[in-house]
Amino acid sequence: MIKDLIRSEFKEFIPYNANQVPYRVKLDANESPFELPIKVRKQLADIIMEGPSLYLYPDTDSIELRKTLSAYWGVDMEGIVVGTGSDQLIQVLVNTFVGKGEKVICPTPSFSMYKLDTIIGGGTAVEVPLKEENNFAYEIDEFIDKAKSEAAKLVVLCTPNNPTGNLLALKDIEKICSMCPKTVIVIDEAYAEFAGESAVTLLPKFENLIVLRTFSKAYGLAGIRCGYSLSGKEMANEINKVRPPYNISSLSQLVAKLVFEDREEIEAQIKYLIEQREYLCAELEKINNVSVLPSGANYILVKLPDAKTVAKELEKRGVLVRSFGDAPVLGKYIRISVGNKEQNDVLLEELKSIMN
């Protein structure tokens, strides 16, 4: 009976699935392998011992965190919106701009929540395929044509793209913003710290541009669920009308602020992970029947003769990687998050054993 009561478009809905099984090495969710820096842990312990006023609701506007972000990025803090991970902000953006049946353009393969949040919000997701034979590179003219022909309210582009790892050039972001002035262009930069450039530099030129960032990946704070958007002030004002009140806990705001203000250790970790990414790519290429795609992120997409079986065998051995099951195109691949040297070597040893 319950199934008869839900919205028709949800009856065959497949929700986002996060694998929760025991493991030795976890390389399936693009998380950082590093704990919170010891300096931040000590600061946090002192604050908690003094009493962080958790009996009060958190600052609904995340003012102190936004001040810190504003100073770093050199943008007006009134153009920054903080969310429960950039995931929540994707949903908020759909709810802000997309009416029933209106179109959202997004790439495929890419982060599945662009499409799912659009469907949940009552909009229509229009996916633009990234071609496997072209290493899933963005062909920006296709997105521009589709945005115009569909009168799209949003275009969401991920760079580096998850799970393919390829980048979208700043000149292409500039082109789509200028060619589609009546469409909101959302650039998801969840992994941009590993790529070294950002569309934030384009914000002064385009009022229709929004850049999403997160603390979950390079900053190693997936557990606090905190992300943010950068845009013009007018755009942020509209987003804030839909953003839930008190959406970021006091502790999450505090931890994000402390880590962001003391980035020296984080920047060293990012450099280390980029080095490990290159090491892992080189070692994977040495394994028979393994094909590696170039990546600008903290993960690598790997093509295998029987990816689904290999992923299951790795799981039996306690090594978790992202499997795409029987999905078209991606069913031939696994995604491997870049871990520390010890984790990467365990993965390599077990994968070599399986492939040989």
Helices and strands as residue ranges (DSSP letters): H 2-5, G 8-10, E 25-27, H 38-50, H 63-73, G 77-79, E 80-83, H 85-97, E 103-108, H 113-120, E 124-129, G 132-134, H 140-149, E 154-158, H 170-179, E 184-188, G 192-194, G 199-205, E 209-214, G 222-224, E 227-230, H 233-242, H 250-261, H 264-285, E 291-292, E 299-303, H 307-316, E 319-323, G 330-332, E 333-337, H 341-355
